[in-house]
Amino acid sequence: MNTIQIEALVKQMTRLEKIGQMTQITTSFFNVDGAKATGTASRMKDVEQHKWIVGSVLGKLDAASMLRIQRDYLQHNRLGIPLLFMTDVVHGYKTIFPVPLALSCSWNPEVLRRTARVSAVEAAAAGFQVTFSPMVDLVRDPRWGRVMESFGEDRLLLGQFGAAMVEGYQTDDLQQPDTLAACVKHFAGYGAAEGGKDYNTVDLSPLSLYNDYLPAYHAALQAGARLMMAAFNTLNGVPATANTWLLQDILRKQWGFDGTVISDWGAVKELIPHGVAAGSEDAARLSLQAGIEIEMMTTAYIEALPELCEQHPELEQKLDEAVTHILQLKQELGLFDDPYRGVSEAREQEMLLHPSHRQAAREAAVQSMVLLKNQNALPLNPNHRLALIGPFADNQHLLGPWSVDGDPNHTVTVLEGLNQQGVHVQSLSTDDNRIDEDVLHQAIELIQQSDTVLLALGEREEWSGEAGSRASIGLPLDQLKLLRIAAAAGKPVIVVMFAGRPIELAEVAHHADAILMAWFPGTEGGHAIADILTGRSNPSGRLTMSFPYHSGQIPVHYNHLNTGRPAHLLTQEKRYKTQYLDVPNESLYPFGYGLGYSEFAYGDIDADTCELSIDRPLQVSIPITNNGEYTGCETVQVYIHDRVAEIARPVRELIAYQQIELKPGEKARVEYTISAEMLGYYHTDLQYRADPGEFELIIGPDSRRGASVMIRLV
């Protein structure tokens, strides 16, 4: 079907049929086993009588259900317009990968691209065509549960990793039956929710939006994403669902987006409690005018638009524009040629949890884990007796939030992973929140019998994710009590930490000899953890979000601005400077940080000149040597500080990075080309450019350490 045919189809449609295409409901309305009509679904008036004209569905599905629903739908739909099937494939479908925040710690776009590719192959085999992913909301507050869906606190990484996932889902041909159309979310600024509370207000200056929050959405769209999801939140007082400036001025006009815009779950009618709509009529009108083309799981459009369009004929054009975009998406996915996209139960059975997919999940988990501390406790001594204790010792719930279709029964536990690698281990599982005295006594006995203690600690899955905000991000008190008991025994204590967010680890760091941040590592988590603990794999993950000493520091991020009284310049002043009286200003573990079993030494930066211009970039390099005993991967990071600018600039800002693998004793020179474009930012006139003058250029292993040199833009 071409553009002319789509235009002709739109002209044949009744107003109600157009509005139907703009309405999305769950698969529960089509009697899919396991599908649940939760939340606003209980308030979906009159959907049953309109379900044969709705344009898309989301939720639980399998190949057999998809084939049945699509067949029945096409028999009832007057014009034979196929149905779209959407879902949240966030970090895997049946084969579950580490949560996105963990994946970002690989600092490797190819890892993100490969996980998205596998996810698309599996989900498409089950009948889906669109995924609500990637999420590229910049986050600086780990109390917000949805940090686990993001790629962290840096705009460069957010954009690159979001683009990589789009490419993995979509490839370069959406008509291929193993692809998914990517829906970027949540536009815009959702990660800056006040107080870290989900669905909460966002208040950001235009400069902060343009410099920090908007670039990643743009990068994902430039990679070809075909949908954009509006956020739940208000932005500077205007809900994103009704924000014409966001959805028209920026998305459509400035960025030229020609895809489909969808609301989040129930967000159209949420304009009423937001206080900008008196009822369904206002909500429908404001959302349509702003540019929401698919209303997810409320029925304001069906309830109000038929009459509103009678009263305001100019709204009919908005209907036509929206339906055209929806039909174009269906055409791009090949649905008019094959409404089933080659789906079969045999193909589904072959693709789900394919051995190659599980291997990809294992490799991704290894690359995502971050070694935060190691005082000669790792790799494990193969001759040591190991005590494995804690809530995650033999726990299959390692998939993490938003593993919608994952099955914990397919998950490899820590105990299973260690056993399969021949580690001599005795284990004891505990509760994650309340550990009774009998269990503590058993733990003490096990510790006394061991040479090394391995504690598997962390937060349970439902403590993060959507609606999983926490005011305090520390470990439960009984887990800390268990840690103190283990440390008091005087034996090496290794902590493997499971979480969907950065955790307060100051006390853990005080007592533990080694800390491995495993996040929620997915289906192959136990194997990946064993690979690292035994030394089969050398940890290479690096943090993409700072870990605070204490929740009271939040937000704490590497790319903050200086104040007029920066503490590091006022070392002789005891009080009147920017500081806390009880904890450091700095994070416990900074952005970019991570250890391995190798020891990399950095030399001095070499530059062909100290000046660059718009037309002449700067060539710089730095020698790196692996002085350790293991072959290892190092992520060499480049930061700048604009010393004098029109507006205050971050103390450090990531502009480039490279990963190199070196054998023991091997040396390499890592080279970078620094352009004027990399030094720029949005000014008060909202134009992007770089300021002439001096910049500090830093190259190092993380955002806190590195060699530096002064360069000048002329």
Secondary structure, DSSP 8 states (H G I E B T S, - for coil): --HHHHHHHHHHS-HHHHHHHTEEEEGGGGT-TT----GGGGG-TTHHHHTTT--EEES---HHHHHHHHHHHHHH-TT----EEEE--SSBSSSB---HHHHHTT--HHHHHHHHHHHHHHHHHTT--EE---B------TTSGGGGGS--S-HHHHHHHHHHHHHHHHTT-TTSTT--EEEEEEETTGGG-GGG-TT--B---HHHIIIIIHHHHHHHHHTT--EEEE-SSEETTEEGGG-HIIIIIIIIIIT---SEEE--TTTTTTHHHHTS-SSHHHHHHHHHHHT--BEES--HHHHHHHHHHHH-TTHHHHHHHHHHHHHHHHHHTTTTT-TTTT--HHHHHHHTT-HHHHHHHHHHHHHH-EEEEESS--S--TTS-EEEEETTTT----S-TT-TT--GGG---HHHHHHHTT--EEEEE--SS---HHHHHHHHHHHHT-SEEEEEEE--GGGSSTT---S--S--HHHHHHHHHHHHTTS-EEEEEE-SS----HHHHHH-SEEEE--S--TTHHHHHHHHHTTSS------SS-B-SSGGG-S--TT-B--SSBGGG-TT-SSSSB--SSS-SS-SB-TT--B-SS-EEE---EES-SEE-SS--EEEEEEEEE-SSS-EEEEEEEEEEESS-SS--BS-EEEEEEEEEE-TT-EEEEEEEE-GGGG-EE-TTS-EE--SEEEEEEEESSSS--EEEEEEE-
